[in-house]
Amino acid sequence: MKKILFVVIPAAAVMLVILFLTGIFPAREAEVLFAGEIGEQVNAEQGKIFLSLDDFSPGDVRYYHTTLPNEPLVPFFVVKDAEGIFRSAVNACRFCAGSRLGFSLQGENMVCEVCGNPYPLKNIGTEEGECTPHPVSAELSIQDGMLVIDEAELIRSVESMGVPVL
């Protein structure tokens, strides 16, 4: 009996690990794999993601995540710069994406949680680089009192990174 348990218990543990790693085990594995700020889940409606404008002050950042056809989880953020312009970027960069830590707001900069590179809020969504928040939009549109992100822009941004977000 002890010999059977000695074989069965490790085999069962290995199977659980395999199921979890392959995504068959129904866990929130995508959220576990991204260690940075993940924010509120949002979903596209007819190709658009609508976000509330409530309580957005200049210098604020809000974190969100969504799923895309080829990505289990895409973390992104929206900032309102000092001029009142709403900008968005994927919460990752080409260089440090593998760390899955993203960016945090420090003063008037978004700062990489891996290398400490500061990136001014006024430049969010305007430039692509090695360690910059990967741009989605330099100026989000507002429709019926809601911020609007075109899902196609988010897909383009993730695909142009050239590295998986997760």
N, C-alpha and C positions, 0 to 999 in steps of 0.2 A: 504494500500500500504506500509506503514512504517513497519507493522508487517511482511510482506513478505520479504522486504529487510533486516530486522533484523535477519531473519532466513537464507536467501539465501546467503548473503555475508559471514558470518562465515562458513557456510557449504562449500562454494566454496574454501575458504582459507584452510580449513582442507583437502579437496580433493587434492589441489595442494601440500601441505606438504606430504601427503601420496604418491602421484605419484613421487615426488622427492626422498623420502626416499627409495622407493622400486625399484628405477632405471628405472621406466617406463617413467618418464619425461626425454626427451633427453637432459640432461645437462652433463657437464664434471664433474660429481659427484666424480669420483675416484680421479681426480686431486685436487679437493677441499678438499677431506678427508685427503690427505697427506700434512702436513704443512711444511715439510722439503724441501730441495733442490730436485727438481724433474728432472731437466735437459731435455735433448733432447729425443724425442721419437724415439725408434729404434725397428725394427721388425726382427724376425728370417726369414732367407731364407734357406730352406732345412735343418732346425734344427740348423742353425748357425746364430749368430749375428756378423756382421762385423762392426768394428769401425775404423775410420780414425786415423792414427798415427800422423797427422799433428800437429805441435806446442806442442807436449808433451815433457816437460822438466822434469828432475828429481825433485821430490817433487810436481808435478802437480797432481790435482785430476779433473776428469770430471764426471759429473753426467748424468745419462740416466734413462729412464724408458721404460718398455715394458709390454705387456699383455701376460699372459700364460693361458692355458686351464681353470684352476680353480681360477685364480687371475685376477681381473679387471685391476690392475696396480701394477707393481713390480718396485720400485725405486732401482737402484743400482749405484755403482760408480766404477771407474777404477783409480788406482794410478800408478805412475811410481816412484819407490823408488830410493834412492841414487845410487844403483848399476845398475840402468837401467832396473830392472825387473818390468813388468806390472802385477799388482795384482787386483783382483776384489772382491767385497763383496756387499751383499744386504744392502741398506741404512737403516738398522734397526737391532735391536738386540732382543733377546728373552725377556729380562727384560723390556725394555722401548718401545717395538714395539707399544703398545697401545697409546703412546703419538703421534705417527706419525710425529716426528720431525727429526729423523735421526741423521747424523753425519756431522760435518763441519771440514775443514782443519784448523789447528792452528799450525803453525810452521812445525815440522816433525811428527805431530800426527793428527789422526782423533779423534775428541772429540765429545762425546755424547751430544746432545743438551738438554737432560733432566737432567742427573746426573753429567755431566762434566768429566766423565771417559775418560782419554787420552789413545789412542791406537797407538803405533808406526807404521809408514807406512811400515817398513820392515816386520811387522808381519801380515799385511792384508792378508786374505785368508788362513792363516796357522792354526788358532786356533778357536775353538768354545767355547763360554762362555756365561755367563749371560748378561753382558753389553760389548760386543765386536761386531764390524761390522760382521754380519753373513757371513762366507766365501762362495765364489763361486769358485774362483781359486787362488792358490798361485802363479801361473805363467801362464799367458795367452800365447797362441801360436800366431805366426805371419805368415800370409799366403798372398802372393802377396802384401806386404806392408800394410796389414790391420791386426788389432788385431782381434782375433776370440774367441768368447765365445760360448761354446756348450750350446744350449738351455736346454739339458738334465741336465747339471750341475746346471743351474739356477733353474730349477724345483726341483732338488734334494735338493738344498740349502733352498729353500722356504719351501718345505715339511718337512725338518728336523728341522726347527725352532720350530715347534710344536705350533705356534701361528700365526694367520692371519697377513699378512703385512698390509692389510687394513680391 
